């Protein structure tokens, strides 16, 4: 069978979303997983969240993992994995060109755009709810906690982060944003996993709507795997994250800590 040679310009024409390469395929996976955990921010708007949220997250995670594996098997079945180096910037487009079914490019583009759109919507939804809760607890200004009189949603926070996301997406290199999302998400997973270990030690009898299984092994493994993935990012991403993290610490110690309604004597 005649095999097509995939030039970079061909790949860009078929699939302009050039971030879908091996590291960026990892980007997509991380963003997808981030969308799953963002669902937890809707706990206050969910019926029986102690059962439905963990069940929904775990089932969604299992299904998405199976789909990722199936897609990978199909791609490596059509094109030997050693040949992916020829079109590492867009492996999906490369597979399409190898099969000669270039008309599939439109469907792939549409699916990729829809997928990224849903991820952004979930992230904006989750971010607005998180900042609403933080505002209610005194950690953020009251601006983020104001609820729309008709729709009963934190509309100001939604508009704020929607505009901020649009500006960032329009003026910052998209690959830089992807790497920042990666390191931010993985760092958050590390902090949450460490928090599980800390709470199990300091508050073993506290009520838990969902009890993480396999402690301490599960959170330790999560910390190790996330840290290994972070090590694969370039040093510029580490610097940007350090600056961003530092700004967050300044906001916390300058504003949030003094106004927090959750402070307990002797906690800090």
C-alpha positions as CSV (number, residue, x, y, z in Angstrom):
1,X,0.0,0.0,0.0
2,X,1.3,3.4,-0.9
3,X,2.2,5.4,2.2
4,X,1.9,9.2,2.3
5,X,4.7,11.3,3.5
6,X,3.4,13.9,6.0
7,X,5.1,17.3,5.7
8,X,4.7,19.8,8.5
9,X,2.8,22.2,6.3
10,X,0.4,19.4,5.3
11,X,-0.3,18.7,9.0
12,X,-0.9,22.3,9.7
13,X,-3.4,22.5,6.9
14,X,-5.2,19.4,8.0
15,X,-5.1,20.1,11.7
16,X,-4.1,23.6,12.8
17,X,-4.2,22.6,16.4
18,X,-0.5,21.8,16.5
19,X,-0.4,21.4,20.2
20,X,-1.7,17.9,19.8
21,X,1.7,16.2,19.9
22,X,3.0,13.7,22.4
23,X,3.7,16.2,25.2
24,X,0.6,18.1,24.3
25,X,-1.4,15.0,24.1
26,X,-0.3,14.8,27.7
27,X,-1.6,18.4,28.0
28,X,-5.0,17.3,26.8
29,X,-5.1,14.4,29.2
30,X,-4.2,16.6,32.1
31,X,-6.8,19.2,31.2
32,X,-9.4,16.5,30.8
33,X,-8.6,15.1,34.3
34,X,-8.7,18.7,35.6
35,X,-12.2,18.9,34.2
36,X,-13.2,15.8,36.2
37,X,-12.0,17.2,39.5
38,X,-13.6,20.6,38.8
39,X,-17.0,18.9,38.9
40,X,-16.5,18.6,42.7
41,X,-17.0,22.3,43.0
42,X,-20.7,21.7,42.2
43,X,-21.2,19.7,45.3
44,X,-23.5,22.4,46.9
45,X,-25.7,22.2,43.8
46,X,-25.9,18.4,43.7
47,X,-28.4,16.0,45.2
48,X,-26.8,13.6,47.6
49,X,-23.2,14.7,46.7
50,X,-21.5,12.3,49.1
51,X,-22.5,9.4,46.8
52,X,-23.3,10.9,43.4
53,X,-20.1,13.1,43.0
54,X,-17.5,10.4,43.8
55,X,-19.4,7.9,41.7
56,X,-19.7,10.2,38.7
57,X,-16.1,11.3,38.8
58,X,-14.8,7.7,39.1
59,X,-17.0,6.4,36.3
60,X,-16.1,9.3,34.0
61,X,-12.4,8.8,34.8
62,X,-12.7,5.1,34.0
63,X,-14.6,5.7,30.7
64,X,-12.2,8.4,29.5
65,X,-9.2,6.2,30.3
66,X,-10.6,3.4,28.2
67,X,-11.3,5.8,25.3
68,X,-7.8,7.2,25.5
69,X,-6.4,3.7,25.4
70,X,-8.6,2.7,22.5
71,X,-7.7,5.8,20.5
72,X,-4.0,5.1,21.1
73,X,-4.3,1.5,20.0
74,X,-6.1,2.5,16.8
75,X,-3.5,5.1,16.0
76,X,-0.6,2.8,16.6
77,X,-2.4,0.1,14.6
78,X,-2.7,2.3,11.6
79,X,0.8,3.8,11.8
80,X,3.8,2.1,13.4
81,X,4.7,4.1,16.5
82,X,8.3,4.6,15.3
83,X,6.9,6.7,12.4
84,X,5.1,9.1,14.7
85,X,8.4,11.1,14.9
86,X,7.7,12.3,11.4
87,X,4.6,14.2,12.5
88,X,5.0,14.6,16.2
89,X,3.3,18.0,16.1
90,X,0.0,16.5,15.0
91,X,-0.2,12.7,15.3
92,X,-4.0,12.6,14.7
93,X,-3.6,14.5,11.5
94,X,-0.7,12.3,10.6
95,X,-2.8,9.2,11.0
96,X,-5.5,10.7,8.8
97,X,-3.0,11.5,6.0
98,X,-1.5,8.0,6.2
99,X,-5.0,6.5,5.6
100,X,-5.7,8.9,2.8
101,X,-9.1,9.9,4.4
102,X,-8.4,13.6,4.5
103,X,-12.1,14.4,4.7
104,X,-11.9,13.2,8.3
105,X,-9.8,16.3,9.1
106,X,-12.9,18.4,9.4
107,X,-14.5,15.9,11.9
108,X,-11.2,15.8,13.9
109,X,-11.0,19.6,14.0
110,X,-14.6,19.9,15.1
111,X,-14.2,17.3,17.8
112,X,-11.0,18.9,19.1
113,X,-12.6,22.3,19.2
114,X,-15.7,21.0,20.9
115,X,-13.6,19.1,23.4
116,X,-11.5,22.2,24.3
117,X,-14.7,24.3,24.6
118,X,-16.3,21.9,27.1
119,X,-13.1,21.8,29.1
120,X,-13.0,25.6,29.3
121,X,-16.7,25.8,30.2
122,X,-16.2,23.3,33.1
123,X,-13.1,25.1,34.3
124,X,-14.9,28.5,34.3
125,X,-17.9,27.0,36.0
126,X,-15.7,25.4,38.7
127,X,-13.5,28.5,39.1
128,X,-16.5,30.8,39.7
129,X,-17.9,28.4,42.3
130,X,-14.6,28.0,44.1
131,X,-14.1,31.8,44.3
132,X,-17.7,32.1,45.5
133,X,-17.0,29.7,48.3
134,X,-13.7,31.5,49.1
135,X,-15.5,34.9,49.1
136,X,-18.2,33.5,51.5
137,X,-15.4,32.3,53.8
138,X,-13.6,35.6,53.8
139,X,-10.7,34.5,51.7
140,X,-11.6,36.6,48.6
141,X,-13.3,40.0,48.2
142,X,-17.2,40.0,48.4
143,X,-17.2,40.9,44.7
144,X,-16.8,37.2,43.9
145,X,-19.6,36.1,46.2
146,X,-22.3,38.3,44.7
147,X,-25.2,36.2,43.3
148,X,-27.4,37.2,40.4
149,X,-30.9,38.1,41.7
150,X,-32.6,36.1,39.0
151,X,-30.4,33.2,38.0
152,X,-28.8,32.7,41.5
153,X,-25.3,32.2,40.1
154,X,-22.0,34.0,41.0
155,X,-22.2,36.1,37.8
156,X,-19.5,38.6,38.6
157,X,-16.9,35.9,39.2
158,X,-18.0,34.2,36.0
159,X,-17.6,37.4,34.0
160,X,-14.3,38.2,35.6
161,X,-12.7,34.9,34.9
162,X,-14.3,34.6,31.5
163,X,-12.8,37.9,30.4
164,X,-9.4,37.0,32.1
165,X,-9.4,33.7,30.2
166,X,-10.2,35.4,26.9
167,X,-7.5,38.0,27.3
168,X,-4.9,35.3,28.3
169,X,-5.9,33.1,25.4
170,X,-5.7,36.0,22.9
171,X,-2.3,37.5,23.9
172,X,-0.3,34.7,25.6
173,X,1.4,31.9,23.6
174,X,-1.0,28.9,23.8
175,X,1.8,26.5,24.5
176,X,2.9,28.6,27.5
177,X,-0.6,28.5,28.8
178,X,-0.8,24.7,28.3
179,X,2.4,24.2,30.3
180,X,1.1,26.5,33.1
181,X,-2.1,24.5,33.2
182,X,-0.1,21.3,33.5
183,X,2.2,22.4,36.3
184,X,-0.7,24.2,38.1
185,X,-3.0,21.2,37.9
186,X,-0.3,18.7,38.9
187,X,0.8,20.9,41.8
188,X,-2.8,21.1,43.0
189,X,-3.0,17.3,42.9
190,X,0.2,17.1,45.0
191,X,-1.2,19.6,47.5
192,X,-4.5,17.8,47.8
193,X,-2.8,14.4,48.2
194,X,-0.6,15.8,50.9
195,X,-3.6,17.3,52.5
196,X,-5.2,13.9,52.7
197,X,-2.2,12.5,54.6
198,X,-2.1,15.6,56.9
199,X,-5.8,15.3,57.7
200,X,-5.7,11.6,58.4
201,X,-2.9,12.3,60.9
202,X,-4.3,15.4,62.5
203,X,-8.0,14.8,62.2
204,X,-8.5,11.1,62.0
205,X,-12.1,11.2,63.5
206,X,-13.4,14.1,61.3
207,X,-16.6,13.4,59.3
208,X,-15.8,12.6,55.7
209,X,-18.5,12.5,53.0
210,X,-16.1,10.4,50.9
211,X,-13.1,8.5,52.4
212,X,-10.2,8.2,50.1
213,X,-9.2,4.5,49.7
214,X,-5.7,3.1,50.1
215,X,-4.3,5.8,52.4
216,X,-1.4,6.3,52.8
217,X,-0.3,4.5,49.6
218,X,-2.8,6.1,47.2
219,X,-1.8,9.8,48.0
220,X,1.9,8.9,48.1
221,X,1.7,7.4,44.7
222,X,-0.2,10.4,43.4
223,X,2.4,12.7,44.7
224,X,5.3,10.7,43.2
225,X,3.7,10.4,39.8
226,X,2.6,14.1,39.6
227,X,6.1,15.2,40.6
228,X,7.7,13.0,38.0
229,X,5.4,14.5,35.3
230,X,6.3,18.0,36.5
231,X,10.0,17.3,36.2
232,X,9.4,16.8,32.4
233,X,8.4,20.5,32.0
234,X,11.0,23.1,31.0
235,X,12.6,25.5,33.5
236,X,10.7,28.5,32.1
237,X,7.4,26.9,33.2
238,X,8.9,26.4,36.7
239,X,9.8,30.1,36.9
240,X,6.4,31.3,35.7
241,X,4.7,29.0,38.2
242,X,7.0,30.1,41.0
243,X,6.0,33.8,40.3
244,X,2.3,32.9,40.1
245,X,2.5,30.8,43.2
246,X,4.3,33.7,45.0
247,X,1.6,36.1,44.0
248,X,-1.0,33.7,45.5
249,X,0.9,33.6,48.8
250,X,1.1,37.4,48.9
251,X,-2.7,37.6,48.4
252,X,-3.2,35.0,51.2
253,X,-1.0,36.5,53.8
254,X,-1.9,40.1,52.9
255,X,-5.6,39.7,52.6
256,X,-7.1,36.3,53.1
257,X,-5.5,35.1,56.3
258,X,-6.7,38.2,58.3
259,X,-10.3,38.0,57.0
260,X,-10.8,34.3,56.9
261,X,-13.9,33.1,58.8
262,X,-12.3,29.7,59.1
263,X,-9.4,30.7,61.4
264,X,-9.1,28.7,64.6
265,X,-6.9,29.7,67.5
266,X,-3.5,28.1,67.3
267,X,-4.0,26.8,63.8
268,X,-1.1,28.9,62.4
